[in-house]
Amino acid sequence: MTTTITTSSEVPIVRVNDVSKRFIIRKDNSVKERLLNFGHANRFKEDFFALKHIDLQIDAGTTIGLIGPNGSGKSTLLKAIGGIIQPTTGSVQRRGQMAALLELGAGFHPDLTGRENVYLNASVMGLSRVQTESHFEEILEFSGIGEFIDTQVKFYSSGMYVRLAFAVAVHVDPDLLLVDEVLAVGDEAFQKKCLDKIRAFQDEGRTIVLVSHTLSQITSMCSRAIVLARGSVVFDGDPYDAVSILRSGFATTIEADAHKDDRLRAALANVELGRIKGVRVMNGQGLSPKSFDTGDDIAIEVDVEVPKRLEAWSVGLHINNPLGQLVTGATSTSLDVGLGALQGPAVARFLLPKAPFGSGEYGVTVALMGSHGQEIARAADAATFSVSNHGGTWGPLRTAMTFESRVGA
């Protein structure tokens, strides 16, 4: 059951109370099999619980990330929060205007044009025709659909679907925005535009619930992350801790239930040894520009926290290109820096003077190692930075390449 709360802003914007969702899986798929098995139907079906006794409270103005292996219940939970599906047991309470991007093309009619679908989708989200008309040009400009706005959407590419759906969703003035992995479909420029819009929503105090397999989005954008596995919440807290647990090998236990509890305990134990709390990419002046130039000084700072004393520790850094290929990397140990005992917070700093990166986008992965060199925390793609293209050579390394030619003998 989904209801709407209409009380003051002090009330949580979403409250999920003991929600479970059961689906029935049939094993007799054809009509013939069902006729032959008539009267014995229960032997050929089984219950599947996509969600099991979920209790959550989401405060206004927060950004929550839902992560977990495929089939863990993330999308089902998001749909239950959005009222798209009704829980089998329990209830969901919600307040304020909501906009949802849950599935590619959801809410669009394939035989209608993009223009007609804008009005249809906006009306579903609660906007009047007059309100939609007042926002239409902004929606069109944001989507970049241009001349295709009067084309039937069944001829749209997946990227065009997402562009138009996201443009409508962010212009209905939502208090609560639900986003389910659809941003992965758009091109890089549009993804950046969407992420900038989400950050603007955060600055305005709106609430966002985000499902993403891009864990760097979780650590960079979310104030809280929830790890789901087999329909249950296994962790709810700091995004870096959540990502560490997911990356610790716990995700693989979806295929090995017998070891799930042991793996989870080991993952939580690693979190207790140490955490990566933040990663920043800065220039020589200590600022974080939108883009660097080749030859700029680049500093990467890593905030770590060690609750229990480590007799020794070290930090590792990988800088990758968008394909995940290593461009450069090092550890404090490989740079001949020995770090003594640590308990509590610390900041590790890698400095790349006059960094010769070529134009492009780069991802930063960092890891925290313990007393015996074992990895106790990792933040993959925890930060990104770009280097502008100023001509000349291209690729991950900017070289002082020259050219000459000879004509004739």
N, C-alpha and C positions, 0 to 999 in steps of 0.2 A: 504494500500500500504506500502511495506517495501523496503527501499533503503539502500545503504551502503555509509557512509560518508568516504571520503579518505583524509581529510585535517589534520591539525596538531593536536597534543595531547591536545591543549588547548580547542578544540571543545569537548563537552560532548560525551561520548562513545555511549549513547543512548538518543534519543529525541523522546518522544511520544506526538504527536500533535492532540488534540481533537479527540481521538480514541473512537469509539463506535463499538460494535459488536452485530449484531442482528441474532438470530436463530428463525426459524419458527417451532412452536410446532403444530403438527397435532393431531386432536382428533378422526379422523377416521383411526384407525390403520390397519384394514384388507383391503384386495383388494375388498372384497364384499361391505364394507362400502363406499369405495371410488367410486365404480361404482354407488351405489345407490345415492350417494351425488354429482355425477357429475353435474357440472353446478352451484353448490352451495358451491364450495370449500372454499370460503372465510369465510363462516359461521362456518367451522369446523377446522379452524386453527387460531393461534394467534401469535403475535410477542413477542419474549422474548429477552430483551436486557441484555446480560451478562456483557457488559461494556457500560458505559454512559459518554461520553465527558471527557475522561481521558487525562490530561496534566501532563507529567512528564519529568524531565531532570535528567539523571544519569551521574555523573562525573566519569572520569577514576580513578581507585584505590580505589573506595568505595565499601562497602558491604551493600546491601540493602535487608531488610527483607520485604516480603509481607505477611500480616496476616489478618485474618478475619474469620467469621463463614463459614461453608460449604455452597457453592453456592454463595459466595460473588464476585467471578470473578477473584480470584488469579491465578488459572491455565490458564484461558483464557488470562489474561494479559501477563503472562509469554510466552505463545505460540505466542501471537501477537508480543512481543519483539523478539522472536526467528525466526519469519517468518514462523512458522508452519501453522498459519491461517492468513488470510488477513482481516483487519478491514473492517466493512461495510462503515464507514466514517472515515476520518482522515488519518494520516500517521505515520509510525514509521521509524526513521532514525537510522542507526547503523554503527559503524566502527570497524575495527579490526577483528581478528580471533575469532570465536565463537564456544563454545562447549555447548551442551544442554543435560541434563538428565531430560526429561519431563514426561515420562511414563515408567512403567516397561516393558522392552523388546522392546521399540520403536526403530526402525532402525535395528532390528534383524530379520532374516528370520528363521523361526522355523525348516526348513528342512536342513539348512546349519549347519556345525559344528561350535564350538566356534572359531576355528582358522579362518575359512572362514568368519565368521561374524566380526571378528576383522578387517580384511582387508576391508570388505564391509562398516562397520561403519566408519572406519577411512577415507575412500575415500569420503564418504558423507560429512565428516567434513573438507575435503580439503587436506588431506595428500596423497602424491603419494605412490606407492607401495614400492619404495626404502625407503622413510621416515618411513613407517609403519614397514618395516623389521628391520630398525635400532632401533626401539622402542619395537619390539615384545617381547623380553625377559623381559624387564622392565614391560610391560603390563601383561604378564603371571605371573610374580612374585608378582606384586601388587594385582592381582585378587585372587591369591591362588587357582585357578581352577585346576592346576596341570594336572593329567592324563586325566581329562575330557575335555581338550581343543579340542580333536578330536572327541567328541561326539556331535550329533545333539542337538541344544539348546532346542528343544521341550521337551527334557528329563531333562532339568535343573530345579532346584528348583527356587523359586522367589529370594532367597538370591544369588544364583549363577548368575542369570540374572544381578542383581544389581552390583555384584562384577565385572563382566566382562565389563558391560556398563560404570561404573564409571572409571575403569582402562583405558579404551580407551579414555574417555573424558578428563581425566587429563593429558594424554600424547600427546595430539595434540597441546600442547603449546598455549592454548587459551588466548586471551586478555579479553574475556568476558565469564564467566561460569554461566549458568542458571541451577538451581537445584530445582526440584519440589518434595519434600517430599519423594523421593525414598530412602533416607538414613534410613528411619524408618524400612525398610524391612531387612536390613543386621543384622548380629549378633553384640553383643556389641564390640567385638575386632575389627571387620571390620569398624563399625561406628567410633570408635576412630581413626583408620587409615585414614579414609576419612576426618574426622574433622581436623586431623593433617595436611593433604595435603591441605585442604582449608586454614588453617592458614598460611601455607607456601606460598600459592598463595597471600594471603593478604600482607605478608612481601615483596613479589616481586612486589607489586603494581598492581596486576591484579584486575579486577572488577568482583564482584559476585552478582547475584540476586537470593535470596533464598526464597522459599515458605516452611514454616514449621508450624506444629501445636505444635511443641516442643518449647515453648516460651523461655525456658532457652537458646536455641541456638540463638534466636533473640537478647536477651539482652547481651549475652556474645560475639557474633561474629559480630553483625551488627553495623555500624556507623549511620544508619538511618533506620527507619521502617515506612511502609505505611499500614494503616488500611483501608480495603475495606469492603463495605457492599452494597449488591444489585447492584453491578457493579459500584459504585461510591467511590471516595476517601473521607473518613471522617476525616482522620488525616494523616499528613506527618511530621515526625520530630524525636525527641529523642526516641530510642527504649524502654526505661523504661516507658516513657509517653504513648507510643503506647500500650504497654502491659497492663498498668494500665487502659486505656480506654477500651480495649477489655475485661478485667477481671471485669470491674465495673458493669457488667450486660447489657452493650450495646449489646453484642452478642445475647442476647435473644430477642432483638427487631426484629430480622428477622421474627418472627411470630406475631409481634404486631406493624405494621406500624403506627398505630394511635398515639403511644406513642414514636415513634423513636426519634423525635426531642427533646422531653423533656428528654428522657434518655440520649441522646448524650450531651445535655447541662449540665446535672447533672454530667456526666462523665468528661467533660472538666472542670467543676467547681472544682471537686476533684483534678484534675491535678494542677489547679491554687493554691490550698491550700498547696500542698506539693508534692515533687517528691523523688523517690529513684533513685539516679544517678549511683550507683555502689555497688558491693558486692565483697569482697575479703576474701579468706581463707588463713591464714598464720600460720607459726609455731612460736615458741617462739623467734626466731631471726628476725622475720619480713619478712621472705622469703616465697614464695609460691611453695613448692616442688610438684613434680608430684604425690608423695604418702607419706602418714604418716605411722608411726609405732604405734602400740598400746602403750599408755602411753605417747605419745608426747603431749606437750602443743599445743593447737589449738586456734587461735584467728580469729574471724570473724568480719570484719569491714564493716560498712554500711555507704555509703555517702548519705546524704539527703540534700535537699534544700527546704526551705520554703519561697516563694516569699512574702507572707503576714504574718504579725506577728501572732504567736500562743502564747497564754498565758501559755499554758502547752503542752507538747508532750511526747510521749513514743514510744519505738520501740519493736517489737516482733520478735522472732526467732523460727523457726521449723527446725529440722533436720530429714529428712525422709530417709527410705531405698528405693531401686528402685521400690518397689511395692506401694510407697506412704504412707507407714505406719509410724507413728510418732515414732522416737527413743528417742528424747528429745526435750524440748522446754521451753521457758521462755519469759517474757517481762521485760523491765526495771522496771516496776511497781511491778511485782511479786518478783523481786530481791531487792525490797525495795529501789530503786533508783528513787527519784523524780526529774524530769527535769523541769526547769523553762521556762520562755518565750524564744522564738526563732524566729528570722527572718534572712534569709540568709542561707549559707551552714553550715553543721555540720557533724561530724563523730561520729557514735555510735560504741562501741566495746564490743563484748561479748568474754570473755576469759574462755576456758575450760581447766584448768590445769590437766595434766596427764590424758587426755581423754581416757576412757576405751573402746573405740570402737573396735569391732571385725573386721575381714577382710571383705572387700566389698566396694561397692560404696554408697555414700551418697549425698543427695541433700539438698540444703539450701534455705529455703523460709523465707523472711523477710517482715515485714509490718510496716508502719508508722501510728501512731494514733495521733489524734488532741486533742484539749483542753478538750473535753468532752468524751474522750476515743473512739471516732468514728474512724474507719479505713479510711484513706484518700489516701493511696497508698499501693500497695502490689507488690512484685516481687517474683513470684512462681518459684522455681528451678532456682534461679538467679545465683547460683554457685554450683559446685560439687566438691567433693574430694574423694579420695580413701584411704583405709587403707590396707597395705600389709598383706598377710597371712604368719605367721611365725610358723604355726603348733599349736598344743594344741587344744584349743576350737575354735569354729567358731560361727557365728551369729553376731547380732548387738552389743552384749555385751561380752567383753573379761573377763572371770572370772578366778580366781586362783584355778581351779578345780584340785583335786588329785584323785588317784585311788588306791585301794588296793583289794586284794582277799585273800580268805581262802580256802585251799584245805583240804578236809577231815572233820571229825567231830571236 
